[in-house]
Amino acid sequence: MGKSGKSKGVTIKINGEEKVFADNNRIESEEAASEEQEHQDESFEWILPDEANENKIVLVPSPKKKKMPKLIGFGASSRKGSDKRPVKTFLIAVICAVFFGSILGLIAVKTITREKAAVPTLETPISTKAPVEDKKAAVKENGAELKTFLVQGGVFSTEDAAKQIQKKILDKQVPAEIFKLEESYYLFLGSAESLASSKDLALFLKSYDVDVYWKEINLEANGKSEVGEKTLDKMKTVYASLAEISAAKLRGKEATVNKEALKKNLNELKAEKVPKELSKMNADLTAAAEAITEFESSKKEAKLLEAQGSLLDFLLNYQSASS
């Protein structure tokens, strides 16, 4: 309202004199607005608060809280659940552990059992003669005994059945000879100097896809004279040395044979006039020795298998010399 002190209207200056002409329209509009304002002020209605509602409390509902998603996992349980829930979870875990442990144990037992079944069984030694307490007496009365360790390819009730398997093995370039022992027919594939060595030789021959076992047998042959017995003893020594050399070289090992003593015995057997029934055995030992010598220069495995075959022939002739 700061402009209320000023004159209302139009001021005109004529010949140096100022004259004010009132603006009637503006004055009328201002007066009308003032009257209208006063009329509004007089008609205003005051609304007082109701005494009945003066102390009334109005409850306003709070907004609903959003629920957090539940985490679901192994062994998890609701916080609102009973305190016994962790115990149940622990028992379930123990039962599961026992169950799966039992299954793994059964699998392990079956695997070990299967592996044991796959290992060839070690058979008891077989002797062609009844055992005697005094070995020296047996040599004088019943002839010379030869203990040897062989790789077995099977045992059969008939000779025809043994021959069928023998042919299959020979086709694989593996030596095989049939021996009749205790009313059964045994198929032998090789010989070594000890039971442990015969086992190693058996595992080697298994690489030719043949069934193998290892065992100890005792063979006996009768000496016709004092010269015959001495010759048999020398032949047994030569046989054991040749078996060790050929079996060891097949397994990629070196034998512990005294080669000078072996060579001396072989030369003596060649020069010696042996009885007719022992001449075949002498020839078998000579053939085995020559095959081993050829292997030293050619390094052909077939020569060692050939030597093993000659040693099996020696055992066959040794057995047939018994009477």
C-alpha positions in Angstrom: 0.0 0.0 0.0 3.1 2.2 -0.3 1.6 4.1 -3.3 -1.4 5.5 -1.4 0.3 8.8 -0.6 0.6 9.8 -4.3 -2.1 11.6 -6.2 -4.4 9.6 -8.3 -5.1 10.9 -11.8 -3.2 12.5 -14.7 -0.9 15.5 -14.3 -0.6 17.9 -17.3 1.8 20.9 -17.3 0.5 23.9 -19.4 2.5 27.2 -19.6 4.6 26.2 -16.6 1.5 25.3 -14.5 0.7 21.7 -13.5 -2.9 20.6 -13.5 -4.2 17.3 -12.1 -7.1 15.5 -13.8 -8.6 12.7 -11.7 -8.9 9.2 -13.2 -12.5 8.5 -12.3 -12.5 5.0 -13.7 -9.6 3.9 -11.6 -10.9 5.4 -8.5 -14.2 3.7 -9.0 -12.6 0.3 -9.5 -10.5 0.7 -6.4 -13.5 1.6 -4.3 -15.4 -1.4 -5.6 -12.6 -3.7 -4.8 -12.4 -2.2 -1.3 -16.1 -2.7 -0.7 -15.9 -6.3 -1.9 -13.0 -7.1 0.5 -14.9 -5.6 3.4 -17.9 -7.7 2.5 -15.8 -10.9 2.4 -14.4 -10.0 5.8 -17.7 -9.6 7.3 -19.1 -12.9 5.9 -16.2 -15.2 7.2 -17.3 -18.1 9.3 -15.2 -19.3 12.2 -15.2 -23.1 12.8 -14.4 -24.1 16.4 -13.2 -27.6 17.3 -15.7 -30.0 18.7 -15.1 -30.6 22.4 -16.3 -34.3 22.0 -13.5 -35.0 19.6 -10.9 -32.9 21.3 -9.1 -35.9 23.1 -9.9 -38.5 20.4 -6.8 -40.5 19.2 -6.8 -41.6 15.6 -4.8 -44.8 14.9 -3.1 -44.9 11.5 -2.1 -48.4 10.4 1.6 -48.8 9.7 2.6 -50.1 6.2 3.1 -53.9 5.9 6.7 -55.1 6.0 8.0 -57.1 3.1 8.9 -60.6 3.9 12.5 -61.7 3.2 12.8 -64.8 1.0 13.6 -68.0 2.8 16.9 -69.6 2.2 16.6 -73.3 1.4 19.7 -75.6 1.7 20.9 -78.9 3.0 20.4 -79.0 6.8 18.7 -75.5 6.8 15.6 -75.1 9.0 13.2 -72.3 9.8 14.0 -70.1 12.8 10.5 -70.5 14.0 10.9 -74.3 14.0 11.4 -76.4 17.0 14.7 -76.7 18.7 14.7 -80.5 17.9 15.2 -79.8 14.2 19.1 -79.6 14.3 19.1 -83.0 16.0 17.0 -84.5 13.2 19.3 -83.0 10.6 22.4 -84.5 12.3 20.8 -88.0 12.5 19.9 -87.8 8.8 23.5 -86.9 8.0 24.8 -89.8 10.0 22.4 -92.3 8.4 23.4 -91.1 4.9 27.1 -91.4 5.8 26.7 -95.0 7.1 24.6 -95.9 4.0 27.1 -94.6 1.4 30.0 -96.0 3.4 28.5 -99.4 3.4 28.0 -99.3 -0.4 31.6 -98.2 -1.0 32.8 -101.0 1.3 30.8 -103.6 -0.6 32.2 -102.3 -3.9 35.8 -102.5 -2.5 35.3 -106.0 -1.2 33.9 -107.2 -4.6 36.8 -105.5 -6.4 39.4 -107.2 -4.2 37.6 -110.5 -4.5 37.6 -110.3 -8.3 41.3 -109.4 -8.4 42.1 -112.4 -6.2 40.1 -114.6 -8.4 42.0 -113.3 -11.5 45.4 -114.4 -10.0 46.3 -117.9 -10.9 46.2 -120.3 -8.0 49.3 -121.9 -6.8 48.9 -125.6 -6.9 50.7 -128.1 -4.7 53.7 -129.9 -6.1 53.1 -133.1 -7.9 55.4 -136.1 -7.7 55.4 -139.0 -10.0 56.6 -141.2 -7.2 55.6 -141.7 -3.6 57.7 -139.5 -1.3 60.5 -141.2 0.6 62.3 -140.1 3.7 65.9 -141.0 2.7 66.6 -139.2 -0.6 70.0 -140.9 -1.2 68.4 -144.3 -0.8 65.7 -143.4 -3.3 68.4 -142.4 -5.8 70.1 -145.8 -5.5 66.9 -147.8 -5.6 64.5 -145.9 -7.7 66.7 -143.7 -9.9 67.4 -139.9 -9.9 64.8 -137.4 -8.9 64.5 -134.0 -10.7 62.7 -131.1 -9.0 61.6 -128.5 -11.5 59.4 -125.3 -11.6 57.1 -125.0 -14.6 54.5 -122.8 -16.2 51.3 -124.7 -16.6 48.8 -124.0 -19.4 46.1 -126.3 -18.2 45.2 -129.8 -16.9 42.9 -132.1 -18.8 41.2 -135.5 -18.3 41.9 -136.7 -21.8 44.9 -136.4 -24.1 42.8 -135.3 -27.0 41.5 -132.3 -25.0 45.1 -131.4 -24.1 46.2 -131.6 -27.8 43.4 -129.2 -28.9 44.7 -126.5 -26.5 48.3 -127.3 -27.3 47.7 -126.6 -31.0 46.2 -123.2 -30.2 49.2 -122.3 -28.0 51.7 -123.4 -30.5 50.0 -121.3 -33.1 50.9 -118.3 -30.9 54.6 -119.2 -31.1 54.7 -120.3 -27.4 56.2 -123.8 -26.6 53.8 -126.3 -25.2 54.3 -130.0 -24.2 51.9 -132.5 -22.7 52.9 -134.5 -19.6 50.8 -137.3 -18.1 50.9 -137.0 -14.3 48.6 -138.8 -11.9 46.1 -139.9 -14.5 45.7 -136.4 -15.8 47.3 -134.6 -18.8 49.1 -131.4 -18.0 50.2 -128.8 -20.5 53.5 -127.1 -19.7 54.7 -124.0 -21.4 58.1 -123.2 -19.8 60.5 -123.8 -17.0 62.6 -121.7 -14.5 65.0 -122.1 -11.6 62.6 -121.4 -8.8 58.9 -121.1 -8.0 59.1 -117.3 -7.8 60.8 -117.2 -11.2 58.3 -119.5 -12.7 55.6 -117.1 -11.6 57.4 -114.2 -13.3 57.8 -116.3 -16.4 54.1 -117.2 -16.3 53.1 -113.5 -16.2 55.4 -112.9 -19.2 53.9 -115.7 -21.2 50.4 -114.4 -20.4 51.2 -111.4 -22.7 50.8 -114.0 -25.6 47.1 -114.3 -24.6 47.4 -117.8 -22.9 46.1 -119.0 -19.6 48.9 -119.6 -17.2 49.7 -121.0 -13.8 52.9 -121.9 -12.0 53.8 -125.0 -10.0 56.6 -127.3 -8.8 56.8 -130.9 -9.9 59.1 -133.8 -9.2 60.2 -136.2 -12.0 62.2 -139.4 -11.6 64.3 -141.4 -14.0 66.1 -144.8 -13.4 69.8 -145.0 -13.7 70.9 -148.1 -15.5 74.4 -148.0 -14.2 76.9 -146.0 -12.2 77.9 -144.1 -15.3 74.2 -143.4 -16.1 73.6 -141.9 -12.7 76.6 -139.6 -12.9 75.5 -138.5 -16.4 72.0 -137.8 -15.1 73.3 -135.6 -12.3 75.4 -133.6 -14.7 72.4 -133.3 -17.1 70.2 -132.0 -14.2 72.8 -129.4 -13.4 73.0 -128.3 -17.0 69.2 -128.2 -17.3 68.8 -126.0 -14.2 71.4 -123.5 -15.6 69.8 -123.3 -19.0 66.3 -122.9 -17.6 67.5 -120.0 -15.4 69.3 -118.2 -18.2 66.5 -118.5 -20.8 63.7 -117.6 -18.2 65.7 -114.6 -16.9 66.4 -113.2 -20.3 62.8 -113.5 -21.3 61.9 -111.4 -18.3 64.7 -108.9 -19.1 66.9 -109.9 -16.3 70.4 -111.4 -15.9 71.0 -114.9 -14.5 73.5 -115.8 -11.8 74.8 -118.9 -13.5 78.5 -119.7 -13.6 78.9 -119.7 -17.4 82.3 -121.3 -17.3 81.1 -124.3 -15.3 78.1 -124.6 -17.6 80.3 -124.6 -20.7 82.6 -127.2 -19.1 79.6 -129.5 -18.4 78.2 -129.1 -21.9 81.6 -130.0 -23.5 81.9 -133.1 -21.3 78.4 -134.3 -22.2 79.2 -133.9 -25.9 82.4 -135.9 -25.6 81.0 -138.5 -23.3 79.5 -141.7 -24.6 76.2 -141.6 -22.9 73.8 -144.6 -22.8 71.3 -144.8 -25.6 68.3 -144.0 -23.4 70.0 -140.7 -22.4 71.2 -139.6 -25.8 67.9 -137.8 -26.6 68.2 -135.7 -23.4 71.7 -134.8 -24.2 70.6 -133.6 -27.7 67.8 -131.5 -26.1 70.3 -129.7 -23.7 72.6 -129.0 -26.6 69.8 -127.5 -28.7 68.7 -125.3 -25.8 72.3 -124.0 -25.3 72.7 -123.2 -29.0 69.4 -121.3 -29.1 70.5 -119.1 -26.1 73.9 -118.5 -27.9 72.0 -117.4 -31.0 69.9 -115.0 -28.9 73.0 -113.3 -27.7 73.9 -112.2 -31.2 70.4 -111.7 -32.8 68.4 -110.6 -29.7 65.4 -112.3 -31.0 62.9 -113.4 -28.4 61.9 -116.4 -30.5 65.3 -117.9 -29.8 64.7 -117.9 -26.1 61.2 -119.5 -26.6 62.9 -122.1 -28.7 65.3 -122.8 -25.9 62.4 -123.2 -23.5 60.8 -125.7 -25.9 64.0 -127.8 -26.0 64.1 -127.8 -22.2 60.5 -129.1 -22.1 61.5 -131.9 -24.6 64.4 -132.7 -22.2 61.8 -133.2 -19.3 59.6 -135.4 -21.5 62.5 -137.6 -22.4 63.6 -137.6 -18.7 60.2 -138.8 -17.7 60.1 -141.5 -20.4 63.4 -142.8 -19.2 61.7 -143.9 -16.0 60.9 -147.5 -15.9 
